[in-house]
Amino acid sequence: MSVILREGDAEAEVFQGSLPRGFAVRRDNGSLALVTDLEIFGELGEVARRPARHHRTGSLQTTAELNPGDFVVHIDYGIGKFVALKQMEAKGALRTYLELSYAGGDKLFVPVDQLDRLKPYRAAGQPRLSSLTRGSWQRVKDKVRRDVLQYALRLLKLYRERKVAQGYRFDAASRWMEEFIQGFPYELTPDQAEAWKAAELDMESPRVMDRLICGEVGFGKTEIAMRAAFKACTSGKQVLMLCPTTILADQHYHTFLRRFRPFPFRVELLSRFQEPGEQRKIVEAAAVGRVDVLVATHRALSRDVQFKNLGLLIIDEEQRFGVRQKEELKLRYPQIDVLTLTATPIPRTLRLSLLGLMDISLLETPPPERKAVKTYVGEWNGYLVKDAILKELSRGGQVYFLHNRVRDIQRVARQLQELVPEARIGIAHGQLTERKLEAMMDAFNIGAFNLLLATTIIENGLDIPTVNTLIVDHSEILGLAQMHQLRGRVGRSRLKAYAYFFHSPLNLLTDEAKERLRAIYNYAYLGAGYEIAQQDLMIRGAGTILGTDQSGTIELVGMDYYLDLLTEAVEKIRELPEEFIDRGEIPWQREETVVQVDLPLPCYIPEKYVPDTPLRMRLYQRIASAEDEEALRLLHEEFEDRFGKLPQEVENLFYIIRLKHAARSAGVSQVSYIPAQQKLTLNFAGTRLARESTQASSAEGKAHGPSLSLVGSRSRNGAVPRKKLWLRKLPLLDSRVSEVSDEMVVAKVEHGPDFAEDVLALLERVSRLVPKESPAEGEDDAP
């Protein structure tokens, strides 16, 4: 700064410090003006630090852990309870199975290579265990499929209107746009750069943008929003930024003012901070196009708020708005681009992105030197509160103390003053007048107070780097996502931040409150927003994903399986003609791809190789879910890198998954081997033998009551096998093949060193014989 002043032949003293804005003071001998770099550069340049190198830490963890006692959904057999991992011997070889318990004391043992058939059960309350013998699970699935199909049709209808609408093609990057970007004094994280590039391409394309920016508090969502807003302004369009609270709206308003100040665009705030007359003037100005960016609360949802040329809608903290509110705005302006920001997405929003009905950008990379907030959960402890406050004040920081009851907040202020006389306490809550609340926030921002006693009014929007300790009393009355948002208010600097969630004695807490407190403690790592949202869903209840009901069919099968069915339904509906969809039928092909492999090969992850049981379970899940050869190869490399050379048992596990992929492409549902006869049998999906095998298994369960059974393959009920004339070539190509029919292939394979390669080679040979295109219904397969 001194160098710049000298070059401009100006004289001024330069001080280091932190102020939100400059000021001027009149004196007898002249005026004294203090100007911050905020007025000069448009941003707080003195706190900007560019990382020496890119680094990536703290990604979203979306894989659900499976622990004993958890409820799971088996696609073929229904809801059971996970008991334990067990090793059992089959045909002379050890294999690992998951033991599941079902209604009536029945048990099911699922081989780890079929873990892709299991889904965690996420919903409120405890589900009813399915019966292995009554066939009720199939009726439940049929009911859920009908619901899924109807919902998928509604979703596609709603979003097809926006997708087919001709959107506005915003102008390409301009000189002003480059100057605006340079005004950001930080370096974008890789995720931020990728998200901005995607949003920029969306806006420059003729289609309507509907993009979700999902990232933790402080991970840089606002910068993406400001760049999108500026791009819209340079193209002559208006922007509406919708915020759930007046505090957040005020925060964004001043942030936009700072960045937009060097450019000829008008930014206005519409909230209860304005007098009615001032609100009326802003509404009138927006209607005639004299407001370029309007930052507003729910006030903007009123019918009197109209725009002359609205081009971009930004929804911040979308989980705080109702589904109907968001969809109403989209339908009112069907051609505008929509950018949605959230740290804890509701499952419906995230799923719309995964279904392709919305685009998604994940901000998973924390800012450089950002640390996770150290979280403490426990009963109220005055000594610990005093120690936490003094520790923060001793390093020159500030403290949020959250007490979410206005009626006795003054009493709490007196108690805190007695506890910590050194603290300068300010009070903020929603019942203060607009002017007093704004003055209190400004005073705390510039350091006039070092402890802010407040309600949840601080949940959104406040971004003060010097506040690095949060203390919450009676945290049991807060929601899980709410606690996560509050925790995000601290830890915005390089200093280690602390969050204390104090609650009433345990014996006074409800079960739901205990679950919320347990979750806020467990999910304290960077990037935990999605897991927080999922956990909140389990505690509060799923309802329907549309969000308009609190009871639906999701509870019958759990969120994960419901959403898998929904994804498949949307994909299928897009492929099929509308007259077929109207009948309410789609082929649920994805469920029919199960392959049972029964070979004398030991398949498991030894405890010596991976001692941690939860980690072994996650690794089993990842191996079983690998979708292709490339995914298996990358996973194999990861195993070697993390744990060392793979034992033969683990190599066999990878081989079994590779074999299942080959069997699936050949239409084979079962691969079995009898060592004594050296007999390898391949059974085809949908054949009579497969159906009889399933029926025999069910009959055994009925005859013997509580039973133990290994999971086999489920075939398509009522499938009509076609003649596989092309299989007649197989004995000519492989002399080991002794029997060929439309239902099976039998071959003699020696159980020697090359056994695994021989079985895989035979399956690949069968796969190559399968006709490229399926023949018409009722016709024989072409040779």
C-alpha positions in Angstrom: 0.0 0.0 0.0 2.8 2.4 0.9 4.4 1.8 -2.5 1.1 2.5 -4.3 0.8 5.8 -2.4 4.3 6.9 -3.2 3.8 6.1 -6.9 0.7 8.2 -6.9 2.5 11.1 -5.1 0.2 10.9 -2.2 0.9 11.1 1.5 -0.8 9.0 4.1 0.0 6.8 7.1 -0.6 3.1 6.6 -1.7 0.9 9.5 -2.5 -2.8 9.7 -5.8 -3.8 11.2 -9.3 -5.0 10.5 -12.3 -2.7 10.0 -15.5 -3.3 8.0 -15.4 0.2 6.4 -13.7 3.6 6.6 -14.9 6.8 8.2 -14.2 10.5 8.4 -14.0 12.8 11.5 -14.3 16.6 11.3 -11.8 18.6 13.5 -11.1 22.2 14.1 -7.9 22.1 12.1 -9.4 20.0 9.2 -10.8 16.6 8.6 -9.3 13.2 9.3 -10.3 10.4 6.9 -9.6 6.7 7.4 -9.8 4.6 4.3 -9.6 0.9 4.3 -8.5 -1.3 1.4 -12.2 -2.2 1.2 -12.9 1.1 -0.5 -9.8 0.9 -2.7 -9.8 -2.7 -3.8 -13.4 -3.8 -3.1 -12.4 -6.7 -0.8 -10.3 -7.4 2.3 -7.0 -7.8 0.7 -4.9 -8.0 3.8 -6.3 -11.3 4.8 -5.9 -12.9 1.4 -3.3 -15.7 1.2 -2.7 -17.7 -1.9 -1.8 -21.3 -1.2 1.7 -22.4 -2.2 0.2 -25.5 -3.8 -3.1 -27.1 -4.5 -4.1 -29.7 -2.0 -7.3 -31.7 -1.5 -8.7 -32.9 1.8 -12.0 -33.6 3.4 -14.2 -35.1 0.7 -17.9 -35.9 1.2 -18.3 -39.3 2.8 -21.4 -40.8 1.4 -20.8 -44.5 2.0 -23.0 -45.7 4.9 -21.3 -47.8 7.4 -22.9 -51.1 8.3 -22.7 -52.1 11.9 -24.2 -55.1 13.9 -27.8 -54.3 14.8 -28.4 -52.1 11.7 -31.4 -52.7 9.5 -30.7 -53.5 5.9 -32.8 -54.0 2.8 -32.0 -57.0 0.6 -33.4 -56.4 -2.8 -34.6 -60.0 -3.1 -35.6 -60.9 0.4 -36.6 -57.6 2.2 -35.8 -55.9 5.5 -33.5 -57.8 7.9 -31.2 -57.0 10.7 -27.4 -57.3 10.3 -26.1 -59.7 13.0 -22.4 -60.2 12.2 -19.7 -61.1 9.6 -19.1 -64.9 9.7 -16.7 -67.2 8.0 -18.2 -70.4 6.7 -16.8 -73.3 4.7 -18.3 -74.1 1.4 -17.0 -76.9 -0.8 -13.7 -77.0 1.1 -13.1 -73.3 0.9 -13.6 -70.5 3.5 -15.8 -67.6 2.5 -17.2 -64.6 4.4 -20.9 -64.1 4.8 -23.2 -61.5 6.3 -25.6 -63.0 8.8 -29.0 -61.4 8.6 -32.0 -62.1 10.9 -35.6 -62.0 9.6 -39.0 -62.4 11.0 -39.8 -65.7 12.7 -36.2 -66.3 13.6 -35.2 -67.1 10.0 -31.6 -66.3 9.1 -30.0 -65.5 5.8 -26.3 -65.7 4.9 -25.3 -63.3 2.2 -21.8 -63.9 0.5 -19.7 -60.7 0.5 -19.6 -60.7 -3.3 -23.4 -60.0 -3.2 -23.2 -56.9 -1.0 -24.4 -54.9 -3.9 -27.8 -56.5 -3.3 -27.9 -54.9 0.2 -29.0 -51.3 0.9 -28.9 -49.5 4.3 -32.3 -48.9 5.7 -32.7 -45.1 6.2 -36.0 -43.9 7.6 -37.5 -42.8 10.9 -38.2 -45.4 13.6 -37.7 -49.1 13.4 -39.0 -51.1 10.5 -40.9 -54.4 10.5 -38.7 -57.3 9.6 -39.7 -59.1 6.4 -40.6 -62.8 6.3 -38.6 -65.2 4.2 -41.5 -67.5 3.7 -44.7 -65.5 3.1 -43.8 -63.7 0.0 -45.0 -60.4 1.4 -41.8 -58.6 0.3 -42.8 -59.0 -3.3 -46.1 -57.3 -2.6 -44.3 -54.4 -0.8 -42.0 -54.0 -3.8 -44.9 -53.9 -6.2 -46.6 -51.2 -4.2 -43.4 -49.1 -4.0 -42.7 -49.6 -7.7 -46.2 -48.2 -8.5 -45.5 -45.2 -6.3 -42.1 -44.7 -7.8 -43.5 -44.8 -11.3 -46.1 -42.2 -10.6 -43.6 -39.9 -8.8 -41.1 -40.3 -11.7 -43.8 -39.2 -14.2 -44.6 -36.2 -12.0 -41.0 -35.2 -11.8 -40.4 -35.5 -15.5 -43.4 -33.5 -16.3 -42.4 -30.7 -13.9 -38.8 -30.5 -15.0 -39.5 -31.2 -18.7 -41.3 -27.8 -18.9 -38.1 -26.1 -17.8 -35.8 -28.2 -19.8 -37.6 -27.7 -23.1 -38.1 -24.0 -22.5 -35.8 -21.8 -24.5 -33.5 -20.1 -22.0 -31.5 -16.9 -22.4 -28.0 -17.2 -23.8 -25.9 -14.9 -21.6 -23.0 -13.1 -23.1 -19.5 -14.6 -23.1 -16.8 -13.3 -20.8 -16.1 -9.6 -21.1 -13.4 -7.2 -20.0 -15.6 -6.2 -17.1 -16.1 -9.9 -16.1 -12.3 -10.3 -16.0 -11.9 -7.3 -13.8 -14.6 -8.5 -11.5 -13.0 -11.9 -11.1 -9.6 -10.2 -10.4 -11.3 -8.4 -7.5 -11.5 -11.7 -5.6 -8.3 -11.7 -3.5 -8.2 -15.5 -3.0 -7.3 -18.4 -5.3 -10.2 -20.6 -6.2 -10.1 -24.1 -4.9 -10.1 -26.7 -7.7 -13.8 -27.5 -6.9 -14.7 -23.8 -7.0 -13.0 -23.4 -10.4 -14.8 -26.4 -11.8 -18.2 -25.2 -10.4 -17.8 -21.7 -11.9 -16.8 -23.1 -15.3 -19.8 -25.4 -15.3 -22.2 -22.5 -14.3 -20.6 -20.2 -16.9 -21.1 -22.8 -19.6 -24.7 -23.3 -18.5 -25.4 -19.6 -18.7 -23.9 -19.2 -22.1 -25.9 -22.1 -23.5 -29.5 -21.7 -24.8 -31.0 -24.2 -22.3 -32.3 -23.2 -18.9 -29.8 -23.6 -16.1 -30.9 -25.6 -13.0 -27.7 -26.1 -11.0 -27.1 -27.1 -7.4 -23.9 -25.9 -5.7 -23.4 -28.1 -2.7 -20.6 -27.3 -0.3 -19.8 -26.7 3.4 -20.1 -23.4 5.1 -17.1 -21.3 4.1 -16.2 -23.5 1.1 -16.9 -20.7 -1.4 -20.5 -21.0 -2.7 -21.1 -17.2 -2.4 -18.2 -16.4 -4.8 -19.8 -18.6 -7.5 -23.1 -16.9 -6.9 -21.6 -13.4 -7.3 -19.8 -14.3 -10.5 -23.0 -15.7 -12.0 -24.9 -12.6 -10.8 -22.3 -10.3 -12.4 -22.5 -12.2 -15.7 -26.2 -11.8 -15.7 -25.9 -8.0 -15.1 -23.4 -7.6 -17.9 -25.9 -9.2 -20.2 -28.7 -6.8 -19.2 -30.6 -9.2 -17.0 -31.8 -8.7 -13.4 -30.8 -11.0 -10.5 -32.8 -12.2 -7.5 -30.9 -13.7 -4.6 -33.3 -15.3 -2.1 -32.1 -15.7 1.5 -34.0 -17.4 4.4 -33.2 -14.8 7.1 -32.7 -11.0 7.3 -29.2 -11.5 8.8 -28.1 -13.6 5.8 -29.7 -11.2 3.4 -27.9 -8.3 5.0 -24.6 -10.1 4.9 -25.0 -10.9 1.2 -26.2 -7.4 0.5 -23.0 -5.8 1.9 -20.8 -8.5 0.2 -22.4 -7.7 -3.2 -22.1 -4.0 -2.6 -18.3 -4.3 -2.0 -17.7 -6.4 -5.1 -20.1 -4.5 -7.4 -19.1 -1.0 -6.2 -16.6 -0.3 -9.1 -19.3 -1.2 -11.7 -22.5 0.7 -12.7 -24.9 -1.9 -11.3 -27.5 -1.2 -8.6 -27.7 -3.6 -5.7 -30.7 -3.4 -3.3 -31.8 -5.2 -0.2 -35.5 -6.1 0.4 -36.3 -7.3 3.9 -37.9 -6.2 7.1 -34.8 -3.9 7.7 -36.5 -1.4 5.4 -39.4 0.8 6.3 -42.7 0.1 4.3 -42.1 3.2 2.2 -38.5 2.2 1.4 -39.7 -1.3 0.5 -42.3 0.1 -1.9 -39.7 2.2 -3.7 -37.4 -0.9 -4.1 -40.3 -3.0 -5.4 -41.2 -0.3 -7.9 -37.7 0.2 -9.1 -37.3 -3.6 -9.6 -40.5 -3.7 -11.6 -39.2 -1.1 -14.1 -35.7 -2.6 -14.3 -33.8 0.0 -12.3 -32.5 -2.7 -9.8 -29.9 -5.0 -11.2 -29.4 -7.3 -8.1 -32.1 -7.7 -5.5 -31.0 -9.5 -2.3 -34.2 -10.5 -0.5 -35.8 -12.7 2.1 -39.2 -14.4 1.8 -40.6 -10.9 1.1 -39.6 -11.5 -2.6 -42.2 -14.3 -2.8 -45.0 -11.8 -2.5 -47.1 -11.3 -5.7 -46.4 -7.5 -5.7 -42.7 -8.2 -6.3 -42.2 -8.2 -10.1 -39.2 -7.9 -12.4 -38.9 -6.3 -15.8 -36.2 -8.6 -17.1 -35.3 -11.3 -14.5 -32.7 -13.6 -15.8 -31.1 -15.4 -12.8 -32.6 -16.7 -9.5 -30.1 -17.6 -6.7 -31.5 -19.6 -3.8 -29.2 -19.6 -0.7 -29.6 -22.2 2.0 -32.3 -24.0 -0.1 -33.1 -26.4 2.8 -34.7 -23.5 4.6 -37.3 -22.9 1.9 -40.3 -25.1 1.3 -40.6 -27.2 -1.8 -43.7 -25.4 -3.0 -42.0 -22.0 -2.5 -39.1 -22.9 -4.7 -41.1 -24.6 -7.4 -43.6 -21.7 -7.5 -40.8 -19.3 -8.3 -39.5 -21.6 -11.0 -42.9 -21.9 -12.6 -43.6 -18.2 -12.3 -40.4 -17.6 -14.3 -40.0 -20.8 -16.4 -37.2 -19.3 -18.6 -34.8 -18.0 -15.9 -31.6 -19.7 -14.9 -31.6 -21.1 -11.3 -28.6 -21.5 -9.1 -29.2 -23.3 -5.7 -26.7 -23.1 -2.9 -26.7 -25.4 0.1 -24.4 -27.0 2.7 -26.9 -29.6 3.9 -29.1 -30.5 1.0 -32.5 -32.1 1.5 -32.3 -35.6 -0.1 -34.9 -34.6 -2.7 -32.7 -31.8 -4.0 -29.6 -33.9 -4.2 -31.5 -36.8 -5.8 -32.9 -34.5 -8.5 -29.3 -33.7 -9.4 -28.3 -37.4 -9.5 -31.3 -38.1 -11.7 -30.2 -35.6 -14.2 -33.1 -33.3 -13.5 -30.8 -30.8 -11.9 -27.1 -30.4 -12.5 -24.8 -30.5 -9.5 -21.4 -29.1 -8.5 -19.8 -30.4 -5.3 -17.4 -28.1 -3.4 -15.5 -30.7 -1.4 -12.1 -29.0 -1.1 -11.7 -27.0 2.1 -10.0 -23.5 1.8 -6.3 -23.6 2.4 -5.4 -24.1 6.1 -9.1 -24.6 7.0 -9.4 -26.9 10.0 -12.3 -29.0 11.3 -14.1 -27.5 14.3 -13.3 -29.3 17.5 -16.7 -30.3 18.8 -17.7 -31.0 22.5 -21.1 -32.4 23.5 -22.0 -32.9 27.1 -24.1 -31.7 30.1 -24.0 -28.1 31.2 -20.7 -27.3 32.9 -20.1 -23.7 34.1 -16.4 -24.2 34.7 -15.9 -25.5 31.2 -17.9 -22.6 29.8 -15.7 -20.1 31.7 -12.6 -21.8 30.6 -13.7 -21.9 26.9 -14.5 -18.1 27.0 -11.3 -17.1 28.7 -9.3 -19.2 26.3 -10.8 -17.5 23.3 -10.5 -14.0 24.7 -6.9 -14.6 25.7 -6.0 -15.0 22.0 -7.8 -11.9 21.0 -10.8 -13.7 19.6 -14.6 -13.4 20.0 -17.3 -15.8 21.2 -20.8 -16.7 20.1 -23.0 -17.8 23.0 -26.3 -19.1 21.8 -29.3 -19.1 24.0 -32.5 -19.6 22.0 -35.1 -18.2 24.4 -35.7 -14.5 24.4 -37.8 -14.4 27.5 -34.8 -15.1 29.9 -31.9 -13.9 27.7 -31.2 -11.0 30.0 -30.9 -13.3 33.0 -28.3 -15.4 31.0 -26.4 -12.2 30.2 -26.1 -11.4 33.9 -24.9 -14.9 34.7 -22.3 -14.8 32.0 -21.1 -11.4 33.2 -20.7 -12.8 36.8 -18.9 -15.9 35.4 -16.6 -14.0 33.1 -16.3 -10.3 34.3 -13.7 -9.6 31.5 -16.2 -10.2 28.7 -17.9 -7.3 26.9 -21.3 -8.8 26.2 -23.7 -7.8 23.4 -27.2 -9.2 22.9 -28.9 -10.0 19.6 -32.3 -11.6 18.9 -35.2 -11.3 16.5 -37.4 -9.2 18.8 -35.0 -6.2 18.6 -35.9 -3.4 16.3 -34.2 -3.4 12.9 -32.0 -0.5 13.8 -30.9 -1.9 17.1 -30.2 -5.3 15.6 -28.2 -3.9 12.8 -26.2 -1.6 15.2 -25.5 -4.6 17.5 -24.2 -6.7 14.6 -22.0 -3.8 13.4 -20.6 -3.2 16.9 -19.8 -6.8 17.3 -18.2 -7.0 13.9 -15.8 -4.1 14.7 -14.9 -5.6 18.1 -16.9 -3.4 20.5 -18.1 -6.6 22.1 -16.1 -9.8 22.4 -19.0 -12.0 23.4 -22.4 -12.0 21.5 -25.3 -13.6 23.4 -27.8 -14.4 20.7 -30.6 -16.7 19.5 -30.4 -18.7 16.3 -30.6 -15.4 14.4 -26.8 -15.9 13.9 -27.4 -19.3 12.2 -27.0 -17.9 8.7 -24.9 -15.2 7.1 -22.5 -14.0 9.8 -18.9 -14.3 8.6 -16.5 -12.9 11.2 -13.0 -14.5 11.1 -12.2 -13.5 14.7 -15.1 -15.6 16.1 -13.7 -19.0 16.7 -15.6 -20.3 19.7 -19.3 -21.3 19.8 -21.1 -22.2 23.0 -24.7 -23.4 22.8 -26.9 -24.1 25.9 -30.0 -26.3 25.7 -28.7 -27.7 22.4 -31.3 -30.6 22.7 -34.0 -28.2 21.4 -32.2 -27.5 18.2 -32.4 -29.5 14.9 -29.4 -31.4 13.6 -28.9 -29.4 10.4 -29.4 -26.3 12.5 -26.5 -27.3 14.8 -24.3 -28.0 11.9 -25.1 -24.6 10.4 -24.3 -22.9 13.7 -21.0 -24.8 13.9 -20.1 -23.4 10.5 -20.2 -19.9 11.9 -16.8 -20.4 13.5 -13.6 -21.7 12.1 -13.5 -19.2 9.3 -9.8 -18.4 9.9 -6.5 -20.3 10.3 -7.1 -20.6 14.1 -8.4 -23.7 15.7 -12.1 -23.3 16.4 -14.2 -24.9 19.1 -17.9 -25.7 19.3 -19.5 -26.6 22.7 -23.1 -28.1 22.6 -24.3 -28.3 26.2 -27.6 -30.1 27.0 -29.8 -30.9 30.0 -29.1 -34.1 32.0 -29.3 -37.3 29.9 -32.3 -38.7 31.7 -34.4 -35.7 30.6 -33.5 -36.0 26.9 -35.8 -37.7 24.3 -34.4 -40.5 22.2 -34.4 -38.2 19.1 -32.5 -35.5 21.0 -29.8 -38.0 22.0 -29.6 -39.1 18.3 -29.1 -35.5 17.2 -26.4 -34.9 19.7 -24.6 -38.1 18.9 -24.7 -37.2 15.2 -23.3 -33.7 15.6 -20.4 -35.1 17.6 -19.7 -38.0 15.1 -20.0 -35.9 12.0 -17.5 -33.2 12.9 -15.1 -33.6 9.9 -14.9 -31.2 7.0 -17.4 -31.9 4.3 -19.9 -33.7 6.6 -22.9 -31.8 5.3 -24.4 -34.6 3.2 -24.1 -37.1 6.0 -25.7 -34.6 8.4 -28.6 -34.3 6.0 -29.0 -38.1 5.7 -28.8 -38.5 9.5 -31.4 -35.8 10.0 -33.7 -37.6 7.6 -33.4 -40.8 9.6 -34.2 -39.0 12.8 -37.1 -36.8 11.6 -38.6 -39.2 9.1 -38.5 -39.4 5.4 -42.1 -38.9 4.1 -42.2 -38.6 0.4 -39.4 -37.0 -1.4 -41.7 -34.4 -2.9 -41.6 -33.0 0.6 -45.4 -32.3 0.8 -46.2 -35.2 3.1 -44.7 -36.8 6.1 -45.9 -40.3 5.4 -45.2 -42.2 2.3 -44.0 -45.5 0.9 -40.3 -44.6 1.6 -40.6 -46.1 5.1 -41.6 -49.4 3.6 -38.2 -50.0 1.9 -35.9 -47.3 3.1 -34.6 -44.2 1.4 -31.7 -45.8 -0.5 -33.7 -48.5 -2.2 -36.5 -46.1 -3.0 -34.1 -43.7 -4.7 -32.5 -46.5 -6.6 -35.9 -47.5 -7.9 -36.6 -43.9 -8.7 -33.4 -43.5 -10.7 -34.1 -46.6 -12.7 -37.7 -45.5 -13.4 -36.6 -42.1 -14.7 -34.0 -43.6 -16.9 -36.5 -46.1 -18.3 -39.3 -43.6 -18.8 -36.9 -41.4 -20.9 -36.2 -44.4 -23.2 -39.8 -45.6 -23.7 -42.7 -44.1 -25.7 -45.4 -42.2 -23.7 -48.2 -44.7 -24.7 -46.2 -47.5 -23.0 -45.6 -45.4 -19.9 -49.3 -44.7 -19.6 -49.9 -48.3 -18.8 -47.8 -47.9 -15.7 -45.3 -50.5 -16.6 -41.6 -50.5 -17.1 -39.1 -53.4 -17.2 -37.2 -53.3 -13.9 -34.1 -54.7 -15.5 -31.6 -53.6 -12.9 -32.8 -56.0 -10.3 -32.5 -59.1 -12.5 -28.7 -58.9 -12.8 -27.8 -60.9 -9.7 -25.3 -63.7 -10.4 -24.5 -66.5 -7.9 -21.0 -67.8 -8.0 -20.3 -71.1 -6.2 -16.7 -72.0 -6.7 -14.2 -73.7 -4.3 -12.1 -70.6 -3.8 -11.5 -69.0 -0.4 -12.8 -65.4 -0.7 -12.5 -62.9 2.2 -10.3 -60.1 3.6 -8.1 -61.6 6.3 -8.1 -59.8 9.7 -4.3 -59.7 9.5 -4.5 -57.8 6.3 -7.2 -55.3 7.4 -7.7 -55.5 11.2 -10.5 -52.9 11.5 -13.9 -54.6 11.1 -15.9 -51.5 10.0 -13.2 -50.7 7.4 -13.3 -54.3 6.2 -17.1 -54.0 5.7 -16.7 -50.8 3.7 -14.1 -52.5 1.5 -16.4 -55.4 1.0 -19.1 -53.0 -0.1 -16.8 -51.2 -2.5 -15.6 -54.4 -4.2 -19.1 -55.8 -4.6 -20.3 -52.5 -6.1 -17.6 -52.2 -8.7 -19.4 -51.8 -12.0 -16.7 -52.6 -14.5 -13.2 -53.8 -15.1 -11.7 -50.3 -14.8 -13.3 -49.7 -11.4 -11.9 -53.1 -10.2 -8.5 -52.2 -11.5 -8.4 -48.9 -9.6 -9.7 -50.5 -6.4 -7.0 -53.2 -6.7 -4.3 -50.5 -7.0 -5.8 -48.7 -4.0 -5.6 -51.9 -1.9 -2.0 -52.5 -2.8 -1.1 -48.8 -2.0 -3.0 -48.8 1.4 -2.5 -52.3 2.7 0.3 -53.9 0.7 0.4 -57.0 -1.5 -3.0 -58.6 -1.7 -3.3 -62.1 -0.1 -4.7 -64.8 -2.4 -8.1 -64.7 -0.6 -8.5 -61.1 -1.5 -7.3 -61.7 -5.1 -10.0 -64.4 -5.3 -12.6 -61.9 -4.2 -11.6 -59.6 -7.0 -11.7 -62.5 -9.4 -15.3 -63.5 -8.3 -16.5 -60.0 -9.1 -14.7 -60.1 -12.5 -16.4 -63.4 -13.1 -19.8 -62.0 -12.2 -19.3 -59.3 -14.8 -18.5 -61.9 -17.5 -21.5 -64.0 -16.5 -23.9 -61.1 -16.5 -22.9 -60.2 -20.1 -23.4 -63.8 -21.1 -26.9 -64.0 -19.5 -25.7 -66.5 -16.9 -27.3 -66.3 -13.4 -25.4 -69.1 -11.7 -21.9 -70.5 -11.9 -21.4 -73.6 -9.8 -18.7 -76.3 -9.6 -18.6 -79.8 -8.1 -14.9 -80.6 -7.3 -15.4 -84.4 -7.0 -16.8 -84.6 -10.6 -14.8 -81.7 -12.0 -18.1 -80.5 -13.3 -18.7 -76.8 -14.0 -22.3 -75.7 -14.6 -23.6 -72.4 -16.1 -27.3 -71.8 -15.6 -29.0 -69.1 -17.6 -31.2 -66.3 -16.2 -34.9 -66.8 -16.4 -34.8 -70.6 -17.1 -37.0 -73.3 -15.6 -34.1 -74.6 -13.5 -33.4 -71.2 -12.0 -37.1 -70.9 -11.1 -37.3 -74.4 -9.6 -34.2 -73.7 -7.6 -35.8 -70.6 -6.1 -39.1 -72.4 -5.4 -37.3 -75.3 -3.7 -35.5 -72.9 -1.4 -38.8 -71.2 -0.4 -40.4 -74.6 0.2 -37.6 -75.7 2.5 -38.1 -72.5 4.5 -41.8 -73.2 4.9 -41.4 -76.9 5.8 -38.8 -76.4 8.5 -39.8 -73.2 10.1 -36.9 -71.1 11.3 -34.1 -71.9 8.8 -30.7 -71.1 7.6 -30.2 -70.6 3.9 -27.6 -69.2 1.6 -28.7 -66.5 -0.8 -29.1 -67.7 -4.3 -30.3 -66.0 -7.5 -33.7 -64.7 -8.1 -35.0 -65.2 -11.6 -37.7 -63.3 -13.5 -41.1 -64.7 -12.6 -42.9 -66.2 -15.6 -40.0 -65.6 -18.0 -40.3 -67.5 -21.3 -37.0 -69.0 -22.3 -36.0 -68.6 -25.9 -34.1 -71.3 -27.9 -30.4 -70.5 -27.8 -29.4 -71.9 -31.1 -26.1 -70.0 -31.0 -25.0 -72.1 -28.1 -24.7 -75.1 -30.4 -21.4 -73.7 -31.6 -19.9 -73.9 -28.1 -18.8 -77.7 -28.2 -17.0 -77.0 -31.5 -15.0 -74.2 -29.9 -14.3 -75.9 -26.6 -13.8 -79.6 -26.3 -14.4 -79.6 -22.5 -18.1 -78.7 -23.0 -20.1 -81.9 -22.5 -23.7 -80.7 -22.5 -25.5 -77.7 -24.0 -29.2 -76.7 -23.7 -31.3 -73.6 -23.5 -31.0 -73.7 -19.8 -27.5 -74.6 -19.0 -23.9 -75.4 -20.2 -22.0 -78.2 -18.5 -18.2 -78.5 -18.9 -15.4 -80.6 -17.4 -12.8 -78.3 -15.8 -9.9 -79.6 -13.8 -9.4 -78.1 -10.4 -5.8 -77.2 -10.9 -3.5 -74.2 -11.0 -5.3 -72.7 -14.0 -8.8 -73.4 -12.7 -9.8 -69.7 -12.3 -8.5 -68.7 -15.7 -10.3 -71.7 -17.4 -13.7 -70.8 -15.9 -13.3 -67.1 -16.8 -12.2 -68.1 -20.4 -15.3 -70.3 -20.8 -17.7 -67.6 -19.7 -16.1 -65.0 -22.0 -16.4 -67.5 -24.9 -20.1 -67.9 -24.2 -20.5 -64.1 -23.9 -18.9 -63.6 -27.4 -21.5 -66.0 -28.9 -24.5 -64.0 -27.5 -26.2 -62.2 -30.5 -25.5 -58.5 -30.6 -29.2 -57.7 -30.8 -32.1 -59.5 -29.1 -34.6 -61.1 -31.5 -38.2 -60.2 -31.5 -40.5 -61.8 -28.9 -41.3 -65.4 -29.8 -38.5 -65.8 -32.3 -35.5 -68.1 -31.9 -32.1 -66.6 -31.4 -30.3 -66.4 -34.7 -27.3 -68.7 -35.1 
